[in-house]
Amino acid sequence: GVRLIYINNDLKLKPLIHGGAQERNMRGGTENVYGIVGLAKAMEIAYAEMNEKHRKIQQLKDYMIDKLRASIEGIEFNGESAQADKSLYTVLNVSLPPSEANDMLLFNMDINKISVSGGSACSSGSNVGSHVRTALNCDPNKGAVRFSFSKFNTIEEIDYVVEKLAEIYSVNA
């Protein structure tokens, strides 16, 4: 494998791998030249397409925000996740209206082959409410779900997700 790390000159690190004087005495062992060249090429490709992919993903997120507002009465967007200039373009966090459906929301999404999260990835498996939602004063009676977007998502997928959410919440209204 190969990795990249940027080290600020003010930061003093100790080596993880001892043995040789490579990388200014920071690691031992022979460099993975093929991996380094591959990483450089991957970074070059990612950077060249970064603005285009950002625009595409932001358009998908904006589309979903509009569809959710039009389809589910009482939906709220947590924090500033619905504001393009104040949030990460790849994530949308919503609070759904109080409903019996909230207890089974993630299960119902999964049954419909929709991958979402009910909290942060770093707290998955926890049965304690989200400290972030608490800090944002989100209503704990509302179902929360986090959607993530990538360059591989489509408008059709968003239409499907919103349709299924609207079905779940219209049945349990």
C-alpha positions as CSV (number, residue, x, y, z in Angstrom):
1,G,0.0,0.0,0.0
2,V,0.9,3.6,-0.2
3,R,-0.2,6.7,1.7
4,L,0.2,10.4,1.6
5,I,0.6,12.6,4.6
6,Y,1.3,16.3,4.8
7,I,3.3,17.3,7.8
8,N,3.4,20.9,8.9
9,N,7.0,22.0,9.7
10,D,5.8,23.0,13.2
11,L,4.7,19.5,14.0
12,K,7.3,17.0,15.3
13,L,6.4,13.4,14.7
14,K,8.2,10.2,15.8
15,P,8.6,7.4,13.2
16,L,6.1,4.6,13.1
17,I,8.4,2.1,11.3
18,H,12.0,2.0,12.5
19,G,15.0,0.7,10.6
20,G,16.0,2.8,7.7
21,A,16.7,6.5,7.0
22,Q,14.0,6.8,4.3
23,E,11.7,9.9,4.4
24,R,14.1,11.9,6.6
25,N,14.3,9.1,9.1
26,M,10.5,8.9,9.4
27,R,10.2,5.3,8.1
28,G,12.2,2.2,7.3
29,G,11.8,0.1,4.2
30,T,11.8,0.5,0.4
31,E,9.4,2.9,-1.1
32,N,6.6,1.4,-3.2
33,V,7.4,3.3,-6.4
34,Y,4.5,1.7,-8.4
35,G,2.1,2.6,-5.6
36,I,3.4,6.2,-5.4
37,V,3.1,6.7,-9.2
38,G,-0.5,5.2,-9.0
39,L,-1.4,7.5,-6.2
40,A,-0.1,10.5,-8.0
41,K,-2.1,9.6,-11.1
42,A,-5.3,9.0,-9.1
43,M,-4.9,12.4,-7.4
44,E,-4.3,14.0,-10.9
45,I,-7.5,12.4,-12.2
46,A,-9.5,13.3,-9.1
47,Y,-8.4,16.9,-9.2
48,A,-9.1,17.3,-12.9
49,E,-12.7,16.2,-12.4
50,M,-13.2,17.7,-8.9
51,N,-15.2,20.8,-9.9
52,E,-17.4,19.0,-12.4
53,K,-18.2,16.2,-9.9
54,H,-18.9,18.8,-7.2
55,R,-21.4,20.6,-9.4
56,K,-23.1,17.3,-10.3
57,I,-23.4,16.1,-6.7
58,Q,-24.6,19.5,-5.5
59,Q,-27.3,19.5,-8.2
60,L,-28.4,16.1,-7.0
61,K,-28.6,17.3,-3.4
62,D,-30.5,20.4,-4.3
63,Y,-32.9,18.3,-6.4
64,M,-33.5,16.0,-3.4
65,I,-34.1,19.0,-1.1
66,D,-36.7,20.4,-3.4
67,K,-38.4,16.9,-3.9
68,L,-38.5,16.3,-0.1
69,R,-40.0,19.7,0.6
70,A,-42.7,19.1,-2.0
71,S,-43.4,15.5,-0.9
72,I,-43.3,15.4,2.9
73,E,-45.1,17.9,5.0
74,G,-43.2,18.9,8.1
75,I,-39.8,17.8,6.9
76,E,-36.9,19.8,8.3
77,F,-33.2,19.9,7.4
78,N,-30.9,19.6,10.4
79,G,-28.2,22.2,11.0
80,E,-27.4,23.9,7.8
81,S,-27.4,20.8,5.6
82,A,-29.8,22.3,3.1
83,Q,-27.7,25.4,2.5
84,A,-25.2,24.9,-0.2
85,D,-22.8,27.5,0.9
86,K,-22.7,26.3,4.5
87,S,-22.7,22.5,4.3
88,L,-20.9,19.6,2.8
89,Y,-22.3,18.9,-0.7
90,T,-22.2,15.2,-0.2
91,V,-24.4,15.0,2.9
92,L,-28.0,15.8,3.7
93,N,-29.4,15.3,7.2
94,V,-33.2,15.5,7.7
95,S,-35.8,15.3,10.5
96,L,-39.0,13.7,9.5
97,P,-42.4,14.4,11.1
98,P,-43.3,12.7,14.4
99,S,-44.8,9.3,13.3
100,E,-45.1,5.7,14.3
101,A,-42.9,5.1,11.2
102,N,-39.9,6.6,12.9
103,D,-39.1,3.5,14.9
104,M,-38.9,1.4,11.8
105,L,-37.6,4.0,9.4
106,L,-34.1,2.6,8.8
107,F,-35.5,-1.0,8.5
108,N,-38.1,0.2,6.0
109,M,-35.5,2.0,4.0
110,D,-33.3,-1.1,4.0
111,I,-36.2,-3.3,2.8
112,N,-36.6,-0.9,-0.1
113,K,-32.9,-1.3,-0.9
114,I,-32.1,2.3,0.2
115,S,-28.9,2.7,2.2
116,V,-29.1,5.6,4.7
117,S,-27.9,6.3,8.2
118,G,-29.8,7.3,11.3
119,G,-26.7,9.0,12.8
120,S,-23.1,9.7,12.4
121,A,-20.9,6.9,11.2
122,C,-18.7,7.2,14.2
123,S,-21.6,6.4,16.5
124,S,-23.1,3.5,14.6
125,G,-24.2,0.8,16.9
126,S,-24.8,3.2,19.8
127,N,-28.2,3.3,21.4
128,V,-27.7,6.8,22.7
129,G,-29.1,9.7,20.8
130,S,-26.9,11.8,18.6
131,H,-24.9,14.4,20.5
132,V,-24.9,16.5,17.3
133,R,-28.7,16.5,17.0
134,T,-28.9,17.3,20.7
135,A,-26.6,20.3,20.2
136,L,-28.7,21.5,17.2
137,N,-31.9,21.3,19.4
138,C,-33.5,18.7,17.1
139,D,-36.8,17.3,18.2
140,P,-36.1,13.7,19.4
141,N,-39.6,12.6,18.4
142,K,-38.8,13.2,14.8
143,G,-37.1,10.5,12.7
144,A,-33.7,11.5,11.5
145,V,-31.9,10.2,8.5
146,R,-28.7,11.1,6.8
147,F,-28.3,10.8,3.0
148,S,-24.9,10.7,1.3
149,F,-24.3,11.5,-2.3
150,S,-21.6,10.6,-4.8
151,K,-20.9,11.0,-8.4
152,F,-22.5,7.6,-9.0
153,N,-26.0,8.7,-7.8
154,T,-28.8,9.5,-10.3
155,I,-32.0,11.6,-10.4
156,E,-33.9,8.3,-10.7
157,E,-32.5,7.1,-7.5
158,I,-33.5,10.3,-5.7
159,D,-37.0,10.1,-7.1
160,Y,-37.2,6.5,-5.8
161,V,-36.0,7.4,-2.3
162,V,-38.4,10.4,-2.0
163,E,-41.3,8.2,-3.3
164,K,-40.6,5.5,-0.7
165,L,-40.2,8.1,2.1
166,A,-43.5,9.8,1.1
167,E,-45.2,6.4,1.1
168,I,-43.9,5.5,4.5
169,Y,-45.0,8.8,6.0
170,S,-48.4,9.0,4.2
171,V,-49.4,5.5,5.5
172,N,-48.4,6.4,9.0
173,A,-49.7,10.0,9.1
